[in-house]
């Protein structure tokens, strides 16, 4: 309760006590404003029970002129009767001061929304839910955690208007932050929990926000509507923003809306020309002792409270984590329609905001995936499609601060009996020597899913390999930027496939005693990945030496065309045959490698119909031989494809400025390396539209924080 409003209400209380013995000043004042509706107000006054007369007097005194001209006697009497009745039913009702009850429980509206009898419905729906609560604060938290799912209303920018009354939000199943706050505050008031809106126009960025303050029995606390946090009050994604607003000018401070006249008017953040009575709420959100610039400080009698947070914990992050958990727990259809507050979408336009939200989304995604992946992972098994592979894992050295590097080792064999492949797998479990001196890592020896000749390099293997990486990231805290693939013979052929097909997944890839396979191992996509290969000079079976030398020559040609790209290398061991290559200590060189996940130039030649991604490019239906080049240069994007194909460019604030338009140039039907003049290039300027939902969805799809994107730009 603000001091000005408290003084106003205290004087009103003294006047109301002797109201029956004096002239009915609140009634007559309201009647003068009511015009033709004055008889309705007089009828309400005559019918109200004596015990409820002071409550009705408060409404008459402080209602707007529009309310005085339109509200019926029946409506007013119903609000007063229900509010007073519920006050007598809840444990804390009798302890509420009258002035708090009158201003923050009794009123039939929060701000400028359409007037309607939400109280009758909400009393019936919600009072029974909170009657076992001991405090109004406990009741408010329970309501925030339950009513939105029960009513089927969640955040959406597709709502009809920002300041909707409850019936409109329920009918649409959608509401803005303001509409959600009205719903929660009304539900609280229906249960005799003092509640009010807080509105702010951000001083440091575009936009506004609305949330709810509730009286917990001792002081005002805040919650985000439909953003319940299991740890309680004063925890929300907007905590940092609110602190910045609290120390801003009067126009951009948080204001608590008041039904009663406080003597101070402010402009509501959710619409133009809306002025309301309010209380400057900066004291609850500003850092303690902040100077107002005029020799004074913001009072700290109601300090901003982070008491619910653990030491070192960010309450804003903890509150948003609860929302993210709700997203990942939802069914795919619900996820597709899920909307986070647009203020969070706007935060993704900045590099700092992207980094903060990306880390929170990654953590929430891992929490959501653990239950589904843990059983197989504990059994050292990975499944994808109709195939499965067992694996072993060995810890070498100590875990680095950023998570474990992961080495995936693929064994020899192939096209032999199961016993022979099993023997080769056991050999691979000890083949590469440990090198703890370069830092700790996990060594995973992966069994091929089949005993076929191409068990490590066929269409069913690539989804299985990506699933394996996902399991280790979620269950063993592997760093996705430090995944290495290595293989010998049969496993080396696998490395020659997964490196060129999935370069965005690895920090380094090495193949020994193997060779590229026609149509499966295009070097075009190796522009960023350190890809090394070793072959014996006498290893001529299946053309291994010749194929490796041709592949190395192609890499040399690509390096000449694009200096600084294609960091691959061939090691030819002239006097060696197929076995006994000197590669057993290669992990000392490979483990320190770190993935380069965000190159600004991409060169991609698809070699199957399975792998649909290449760094920040995605195609709807990959085609063998499809060629795409893409380049980001500041705020310009160039994409050249050799055929008609549906392409998605997946971008975020790490790659371009999402606060500025992006110039896009598309060329279709031309070889990317062609020097011919392009006549059918399409140019357009696009306004980026980052979305936290998109970041969550791409995180779930890619299972990788570096490859998740906040904005999908379709090019068709």
Secondary structure, 3 states (H helix, E strand, C coil): CCHHHHHHHHHHHHHHHCHHHCCCHHHHHHHHHHHHHHHHHHHHHHHCCHHHHHHHHHHHHHCCHHHHHHCCHHHHHHHHHHHHHHHCCCCCHHHCCHHHHHHHHHCCCCCCCCCCCHHHHHHHHHHHHHCCCCCHHHHHHHHHHHHHHHHCCEECCCCCCCCCCHHHHHHHCEECHHHHHHHHHHHHHHCCCCEEEEEEECCCCCCEEEEEEEECCCCEEEECCCCCCCCCCCCCCCHHHHHHHHCCCHHHCCEEECCCCCCCEEECCCCCCCEEEEEECHHHCCCCCCECCCCCECCCCCCCCCCCCCCCCCHHHHHHHHHHHHHHHCCHHHHHHCCCCHHHHHHCCCHHHHHHHHHHHHHHHHHHHHHHHHHHHHCCEEEECCEEEEEEEEEECCCCCCCEEEEEEECCCCCCCHHHHHHHHHHHHHHCCCCHHHCCEEEEEECCCCCCCCCCCCHHHHHHHHHHHHHHHHHHCEEEEEEEEEEECHHHHHHHHHHHHCHHHCCEEEEECCCCCCCCCCHHHCCCCEEEEEEECCCCHHHHHHHHHHHHHHHHHHHHHCCCCCCCEEEEECCCCCCCCCCCCCHHHHCCCCCCCCCCEEEEECCCCCCCEECCEEECCCCCCCEEEEEEECCEEEEEECCCCCEEEEECCCCCCCCCCEEEEEEECCCCCCCCCCCCCEEEEECCCCCHHHHHHHHHHHCCCCCCCCEEEEEC
